[in-house]
Amino acid sequence: MERHLYIIGNGFDLHHGINSSYRNFRDWLYENEPTVIQDIEEAYGCCDDEWWSDFENQLGSLDILEYASAVASENVPDLMSDHCDRMWNDAQIEVEQSLDGLYSDLRSCFRNWILQLNSPREDKKIELIREGSRFLTFNYSKTLENMYGVPSAQILHIHGCIDDNEEFVLGHCVGEDELRKMIIVNDPEPPSDDDPEAYEQWRMEMEDNHQLHQQLAEDAAVSGVASQQKPVKKLLHRYKDFFDSLYDVTHIHVYGMSFSEVDAPYLNMVAQIARDAEWEISDYQGYCEMEITSFIDLHKITNYKVIELNTLISRLQLEIDFPAN
């Protein structure tokens, strides 16, 4: 008996004419929340089209360390002040408060933007097998429910849904330990061991003069960035029963996924459980060819085909009723 699983990504909504790209989000921010755009660019630097097209992963960018360094340079403790000890944390506190405010505003704006997205186009409707199928969607919209009539009991909105009161899952895939390993320390090289006095002076400078306030500010920035990591492991555990139930799936349809690193653990889990399934993967104009090939090779999938969603547009949309003579 055939069992179908549909894995739905943002490309599915884009196919239906919904303006749900991250660049659309940027444009919405410019029009409705320009101060949030300013805060993003102050923290992360110049955010061009490429940055926004990879928005979630870019939230984990260490470019934010330049922001922390700038804050530290504006909050250098006055060593002559009686209150100097209190000043070491000024930059750290400013970075923490600024990033907390930025991420809170960003998530609030993201939800407001999702809630006002336009409706899908009927002429873009594709053929889906609803009966007995399961749906794993990464989208917050209800395109499956409202346009295709898929019962909500058959759908897992793994990152949240517009009807839920919970915060949407949004973020990058890099943990705090990994972020800290990526930091390049540009301290001066120590002097030769042949000069013990110079070496001791260097050591003291590194302890006392390696700008403790700057280090604290950078630590706060890294912690802030790390806080935006998607809780993938928690979600896989939370929905373990759903994933375990996929053992008997015979056909897997992946529509509109970019196969990015941030969502790879979910796809890997499906591939490990439904080992004998036939895969049908959509790829818009070959945009994800390399990522799809890597995934196929990794899991040694031999029974698959790559298609474009336009080829699946329902035949009912293509039928034309001619008036009788």
C-alpha positions as CSV (number, residue, x, y, z in Angstrom):
1,M,0.0,0.0,0.0
2,E,1.3,3.4,-0.9
3,R,2.0,5.9,1.8
4,H,2.9,9.5,0.9
5,L,4.9,12.1,2.8
6,Y,5.0,15.7,1.6
7,I,7.8,17.9,2.9
8,I,6.9,21.5,2.3
9,G,9.3,24.5,2.2
10,N,9.0,28.2,1.5
11,G,9.5,27.6,-2.3
12,F,6.0,26.0,-2.2
13,D,4.4,29.2,-1.0
14,L,6.5,31.2,-3.5
15,H,5.3,29.0,-6.3
16,H,1.7,29.9,-5.3
17,G,2.5,33.6,-5.7
18,I,2.8,34.3,-2.0
19,N,5.4,37.1,-1.3
20,S,7.1,35.1,1.4
21,S,10.8,35.4,0.6
22,Y,13.2,36.9,3.1
23,R,13.8,39.8,0.6
24,N,10.1,40.4,0.8
25,F,10.5,40.6,4.5
26,R,13.3,43.1,4.1
27,D,11.1,45.3,1.9
28,W,8.3,45.1,4.4
29,L,10.6,46.2,7.1
30,Y,11.8,49.2,5.1
31,E,8.3,50.3,4.6
32,N,6.8,49.5,8.0
33,E,9.7,49.3,10.5
34,P,12.7,51.3,9.2
35,T,14.2,51.6,12.6
36,V,14.5,47.8,12.9
37,I,16.4,47.7,9.5
38,Q,18.7,50.4,10.9
39,D,19.3,48.3,14.1
40,I,20.0,45.2,12.0
41,E,22.6,47.0,9.9
42,E,24.2,48.6,12.9
43,A,24.7,45.2,14.5
44,Y,25.5,43.1,11.4
45,G,27.0,45.7,9.0
46,C,25.9,46.2,5.4
47,C,23.1,43.7,4.7
48,D,22.8,43.3,0.9
49,D,20.5,41.1,-1.2
50,E,22.8,38.1,-0.7
51,W,22.6,38.6,3.1
52,W,18.9,38.8,3.1
53,S,18.4,35.8,0.8
54,D,20.2,33.8,3.5
55,F,18.6,35.6,6.4
56,E,18.3,32.8,9.0
57,N,21.9,31.7,8.6
58,Q,23.1,35.3,8.6
59,L,21.7,35.7,12.1
60,G,24.6,33.5,13.2
61,S,27.2,35.8,11.5
62,L,30.2,36.8,13.6
63,D,30.3,40.2,11.7
64,I,28.5,41.3,14.9
65,L,31.8,41.3,16.7
66,E,32.7,44.5,14.9
67,Y,29.6,46.0,16.5
68,A,30.7,44.8,19.9
69,S,34.1,46.3,19.4
70,A,32.6,49.6,18.4
71,V,30.5,49.7,21.5
72,A,33.5,48.8,23.6
73,S,35.5,51.7,22.1
74,E,32.8,54.1,23.1
75,N,32.8,52.7,26.6
76,V,36.4,52.7,27.6
77,P,36.7,52.7,31.4
78,D,38.2,55.8,33.0
79,L,41.1,54.3,35.0
80,M,41.4,57.5,37.0
81,S,37.8,57.4,38.1
82,D,36.9,56.2,41.6
83,H,34.1,54.2,39.9
84,C,36.3,52.5,37.3
85,D,35.4,49.0,38.6
86,R,31.8,49.6,37.6
87,M,32.7,50.7,34.1
88,W,34.2,47.4,32.9
89,N,30.7,46.0,32.3
90,D,29.2,49.1,30.6
91,A,30.0,47.9,27.0
92,Q,28.8,44.3,27.9
93,I,25.5,45.6,29.2
94,E,24.9,47.9,26.2
95,V,25.5,45.0,23.8
96,E,23.3,42.6,25.8
97,Q,20.4,45.1,26.0
98,S,20.8,46.2,22.3
99,L,20.8,42.7,20.9
100,D,18.0,41.5,23.2
101,G,15.9,44.5,21.9
102,L,16.9,43.8,18.3
103,Y,16.0,40.1,18.4
104,S,12.7,40.8,20.2
105,D,11.7,43.4,17.7
106,L,12.8,41.3,14.8
107,R,10.7,38.3,15.9
108,S,7.7,40.5,16.5
109,C,8.1,42.1,13.1
110,F,8.5,38.7,11.5
111,R,5.2,37.5,12.9
112,N,3.4,40.6,11.9
113,W,4.8,40.3,8.4
114,I,3.7,36.6,8.1
115,L,0.2,37.4,9.3
116,Q,-0.3,39.9,6.4
117,L,1.0,37.8,3.6
118,N,-1.1,37.7,0.4
119,S,-3.3,34.7,-0.4
120,P,-2.1,31.9,-2.8
121,R,-3.1,32.0,-6.5
122,E,-5.6,29.3,-7.5
123,D,-4.0,29.0,-10.9
124,K,-0.8,27.7,-9.3
125,K,-2.5,24.8,-7.5
126,I,-0.7,21.5,-8.0
127,E,-1.9,17.9,-7.7
128,L,-1.5,16.4,-4.3
129,I,-2.6,13.1,-2.8
130,R,-4.4,14.0,0.4
131,E,-6.0,10.8,1.5
132,G,-3.7,8.9,3.9
133,S,-0.8,11.3,3.3
134,R,1.3,13.1,6.0
135,F,2.6,16.6,5.6
136,L,5.7,18.0,7.2
137,T,5.8,21.8,6.5
138,F,8.4,24.4,7.4
139,N,6.0,27.2,6.5
140,Y,4.0,29.2,9.0
141,S,1.1,29.7,6.5
142,K,-2.0,27.5,6.1
143,T,-1.7,27.0,2.3
144,L,-2.2,23.3,2.7
145,E,-5.3,23.7,4.9
146,N,-7.0,26.6,3.1
147,M,-6.1,25.9,-0.5
148,Y,-5.9,22.1,-0.6
149,G,-8.3,21.2,2.2
150,V,-5.7,19.0,4.0
151,P,-7.0,18.2,7.5
152,S,-4.8,19.8,10.2
153,A,-4.5,16.4,11.9
154,Q,-2.3,15.3,8.9
155,I,0.0,18.3,9.1
156,L,3.0,19.0,11.3
157,H,3.9,22.7,11.2
158,I,7.3,22.0,12.8
159,H,8.3,25.7,13.0
160,G,4.9,27.0,14.1
161,C,1.7,28.1,12.4
162,I,-0.1,31.5,12.2
163,D,-2.9,30.0,14.3
164,D,-0.6,29.1,17.2
165,N,0.1,31.4,20.1
166,E,3.7,30.0,20.4
167,E,6.6,32.0,19.0
168,F,7.6,31.0,15.5
169,V,10.8,29.0,15.3
170,L,13.4,31.1,13.4
171,G,17.2,31.2,13.4
172,H,20.5,29.7,12.4
173,C,22.2,26.3,13.0
174,V,25.4,27.2,14.8
175,G,25.9,26.5,18.5
176,E,27.7,28.8,20.9
177,D,30.8,26.5,21.2
178,E,31.1,26.4,17.4
179,L,30.8,30.2,17.3
180,R,33.6,30.7,19.8
181,K,35.8,28.3,17.9
182,M,35.3,30.5,14.8
183,I,36.6,33.6,16.5
184,I,40.0,34.6,15.3
185,V,42.1,36.2,18.1
186,N,44.4,38.9,16.8
187,D,46.5,39.4,19.9
188,P,50.2,40.5,19.4
189,E,52.7,37.7,19.3
190,P,54.6,37.1,22.6
191,P,58.2,38.3,22.7
192,S,61.1,35.9,22.7
193,D,61.7,33.8,25.8
194,D,65.2,35.2,25.8
195,D,63.9,38.4,27.3
196,P,62.0,37.4,30.5
197,E,61.3,41.0,31.5
198,A,59.7,41.8,28.1
199,Y,57.7,38.5,28.2
200,E,56.4,39.3,31.7
201,Q,55.3,42.8,30.6
202,W,53.5,41.2,27.6
203,R,51.7,38.8,29.8
204,M,50.5,41.5,32.2
205,E,49.3,43.5,29.2
206,M,47.4,40.6,27.9
207,E,45.7,40.1,31.3
208,D,45.1,43.7,32.2
209,N,45.3,45.6,29.0
210,H,43.6,43.1,26.6
211,Q,40.7,45.5,27.2
212,L,38.6,43.4,29.5
213,H,35.6,45.6,28.7
214,Q,36.0,44.7,25.0
215,Q,36.3,41.0,25.7
216,L,33.1,41.2,27.8
217,A,31.3,43.0,25.1
218,E,32.4,40.4,22.5
219,D,31.3,37.6,24.8
220,A,27.9,39.2,25.1
221,A,27.7,39.5,21.3
222,V,28.5,35.8,20.8
223,S,26.0,34.8,23.4
224,G,23.4,37.0,21.8
225,V,24.0,35.4,18.4
226,A,24.0,31.9,19.9
227,S,20.6,32.6,21.4
228,Q,19.2,32.7,17.9
229,Q,20.1,29.1,17.1
230,K,17.1,27.0,16.1
231,P,16.3,24.3,18.8
232,V,16.5,21.5,16.2
233,K,17.4,18.7,18.7
234,K,14.5,19.7,21.0
235,L,12.1,19.8,18.0
236,L,13.2,16.4,16.8
237,H,12.7,15.0,20.3
238,R,9.3,16.8,20.7
239,Y,8.0,15.3,17.5
240,K,9.7,11.9,17.7
241,D,6.5,10.1,17.4
242,F,5.7,11.8,14.1
243,F,9.1,11.0,12.6
244,D,9.0,7.4,13.9
245,S,5.7,6.9,12.1
246,L,7.3,7.5,8.8
247,Y,8.9,4.0,8.6
248,D,6.2,2.8,6.2
249,V,6.3,5.8,3.8
250,T,6.7,4.7,0.2
251,H,6.8,8.1,-1.6
252,I,8.4,11.3,-0.4
253,H,7.6,14.5,-2.1
254,V,10.0,17.4,-1.2
255,Y,8.5,20.7,-2.5
256,G,10.1,24.1,-2.1
257,M,12.9,23.1,0.2
258,S,16.4,24.8,-0.3
259,F,18.2,21.9,1.5
260,S,20.1,24.5,3.5
261,E,22.2,23.5,6.5
262,V,19.8,24.9,9.0
263,D,17.0,22.4,8.1
264,A,19.3,19.4,7.1
265,P,18.7,17.5,10.4
266,Y,15.0,17.1,9.7
267,L,15.6,15.8,6.1
268,N,18.4,13.5,7.3
269,M,16.0,12.0,9.9
270,V,13.4,11.3,7.3
271,A,16.0,9.7,5.0
272,Q,17.2,7.5,7.8
273,I,13.7,6.3,8.8
274,A,12.1,5.9,5.3
275,R,15.0,4.2,3.7
276,D,13.2,2.5,0.9
277,A,11.0,5.4,-0.2
278,E,10.9,6.9,-3.7
279,W,11.8,10.6,-3.7
280,E,10.4,13.4,-5.8
281,I,12.2,16.7,-5.2
282,S,11.4,20.0,-6.7
283,D,14.1,22.4,-7.8
284,Y,13.4,25.8,-9.2
285,Q,15.5,26.4,-12.2
286,G,18.3,24.2,-10.9
287,Y,18.9,26.6,-8.0
288,C,19.5,23.9,-5.4
289,E,21.2,21.3,-7.7
290,M,24.4,21.0,-5.7
291,E,22.6,20.7,-2.4
292,I,20.2,18.1,-3.7
293,T,23.0,16.1,-5.2
294,S,24.9,16.2,-2.0
295,F,21.8,15.0,0.0
296,I,21.1,12.2,-2.5
297,D,24.8,11.0,-2.4
298,L,25.0,11.2,1.4
299,H,22.0,8.9,1.9
300,K,22.7,6.7,-1.2
301,I,19.3,7.4,-2.6
302,T,18.9,5.7,-6.0
303,N,15.1,5.9,-6.6
304,Y,14.5,9.6,-7.1
305,K,13.6,12.3,-9.6
306,V,14.0,16.1,-9.7
307,I,11.1,18.2,-11.0
308,E,9.8,21.7,-11.2
309,L,6.6,22.5,-9.4
310,N,5.1,24.1,-12.5
311,T,5.0,20.7,-14.1
312,L,2.6,19.6,-11.4
313,I,0.0,22.3,-11.8
314,S,-3.3,20.6,-11.6
315,R,-4.7,19.5,-15.0
316,L,-8.0,21.0,-13.9
317,Q,-6.4,24.4,-14.2
318,L,-5.4,23.6,-17.7
319,E,-8.8,22.6,-19.0
320,I,-10.6,25.2,-20.9
321,D,-14.4,25.1,-21.4
322,F,-15.4,26.1,-24.9
323,P,-18.9,27.3,-25.4
324,A,-21.2,25.0,-27.3
325,N,-22.0,25.9,-31.0
